[in-house]
Amino acid sequence: MLTGVSHMGFTVADVSAAAAFYERLLSGPPEVRRIYDAPYTSDQVGYPGARLDIAIFRIPGSDVRLELIQYLRPAGTPVDIETRNPGTAHLCLVTDDLAAEFARLTSLGARPRSSAPVMITSGPNRGRTVAYFRDPQGLTIEIVEAR
């Protein structure tokens, strides 16, 4: 039986650059920042001799972690992470002030997908505002205003 969520992970091209952005976004350094190359790591990910550079952040207001992974060995090949493509994912964060967060994310180098926060007009989140961004690595971040 599943009992909760531990973390969400994204593979990135440059974990140092990604960690620098998320350190500013999440207002704190990673809880973990190290190379993983123990034999169990290779067994876990299914790549013999795997060597991963990882940064792990706690998402504020939750027990969920964000794991950023750069495969040093074997090196990966970038894929098209356009939001609409099957297999891509996004990180959704909650804020009490979306207008302020919209400006802050933009100032940190995230690229908004809309010119301003968008009002949700139907469905279970009706009445809330939301915005999508691309982080400097191209990953999608969704910010939704709290109820």
C-alpha positions in Angstrom: 0.0 0.0 0.0 1.3 3.4 -0.9 1.5 5.9 1.9 2.7 9.2 0.5 5.0 11.2 -1.7 8.7 11.4 -1.2 10.0 13.5 -4.0 9.8 14.5 -7.6 12.9 14.3 -9.8 14.0 16.0 -13.0 17.0 15.1 -15.1 18.9 18.3 -16.1 21.8 19.2 -18.3 23.6 21.2 -15.7 22.8 20.5 -12.1 25.0 23.3 -10.8 23.1 25.9 -12.8 19.7 24.3 -12.0 20.6 24.2 -8.3 21.5 27.8 -8.3 18.1 28.8 -9.7 16.1 26.6 -7.3 18.2 27.8 -4.4 16.9 31.3 -5.2 13.4 30.1 -6.0 12.9 28.0 -2.9 14.8 30.4 -0.6 17.4 28.0 0.6 20.3 25.7 -0.3 19.8 22.0 -1.2 19.5 19.6 1.7 21.7 17.2 -0.3 24.3 18.1 -2.9 26.6 15.3 -3.9 27.8 12.7 -6.4 26.1 9.3 -6.3 28.2 6.5 -7.7 27.9 3.7 -5.3 27.2 0.2 -6.7 23.6 0.4 -5.6 23.1 3.5 -7.7 24.0 1.6 -10.9 21.6 -1.2 -9.9 18.8 1.3 -9.1 18.9 3.3 -12.3 19.9 0.4 -14.6 23.1 1.9 -16.0 26.4 0.0 -15.2 29.0 2.4 -13.8 26.4 5.2 -13.3 27.7 8.5 -11.8 25.0 11.1 -10.9 25.4 14.6 -9.6 22.4 15.3 -7.5 20.9 18.3 -5.6 17.8 17.7 -3.4 15.6 20.6 -2.1 12.8 20.5 0.4 9.6 22.2 -1.1 8.6 24.9 1.4 5.5 24.1 3.4 5.7 20.4 2.6 7.7 17.2 3.2 8.1 16.7 -0.5 11.6 17.0 -2.0 12.7 18.2 -5.5 15.6 16.1 -6.9 17.7 17.5 -9.7 19.9 14.9 -11.4 22.7 15.3 -13.9 23.9 12.0 -15.4 27.7 12.3 -15.6 28.0 8.7 -16.6 26.4 7.7 -18.8 25.8 11.1 -20.3 22.3 11.7 -21.6 21.0 13.2 -24.7 18.7 16.2 -24.4 15.1 15.6 -25.4 12.4 18.0 -26.4 10.7 18.9 -23.0 8.1 21.2 -24.6 5.2 21.1 -22.1 2.7 19.6 -24.6 5.0 16.6 -25.4 4.0 13.2 -23.9 6.3 12.1 -21.2 7.1 15.6 -19.9 6.2 16.7 -16.4 5.9 19.9 -14.4 6.4 21.1 -10.8 3.3 22.8 -9.4 3.9 25.1 -6.4 1.4 27.1 -4.3 1.6 30.7 -3.3 -0.5 33.2 -1.3 0.4 36.0 -3.7 0.7 35.0 -7.4 1.2 38.5 -8.7 4.3 38.9 -6.5 5.6 35.4 -7.3 5.0 36.1 -11.1 7.3 39.1 -10.8 9.8 37.3 -8.6 10.1 34.2 -10.9 10.6 36.4 -13.9 13.3 38.4 -12.1 15.1 35.0 -11.3 15.2 34.1 -15.0 12.1 32.0 -15.4 10.2 32.7 -18.6 6.4 33.1 -18.1 4.1 31.4 -20.7 1.5 34.1 -20.3 1.8 37.9 -19.9 0.2 37.8 -16.4 -1.4 35.3 -14.0 -4.5 33.6 -15.6 -7.9 33.3 -13.9 -9.2 29.7 -13.8 -12.8 30.0 -15.0 -14.1 26.4 -14.6 -13.4 23.1 -12.9 -12.3 22.4 -9.3 -9.9 25.3 -9.3 -12.4 27.9 -10.5 -11.6 31.3 -9.1 -7.9 30.7 -8.5 -5.2 32.2 -10.5 -2.4 30.3 -12.2 0.8 30.8 -14.2 3.2 28.5 -16.1 6.9 29.3 -16.4 10.0 27.7 -18.0 13.0 27.6 -15.7 16.4 28.4 -17.1 16.9 24.6 -18.0 13.5 24.6 -19.8 11.6 22.7 -17.2 7.9 23.7 -16.6 6.9 25.2 -13.3 3.3 25.9 -12.5 2.4 28.4 -9.7 -1.1 28.4 -8.4 -2.6 30.8 -5.9 -3.8 29.3 -2.7 -7.6 29.0 -2.1 
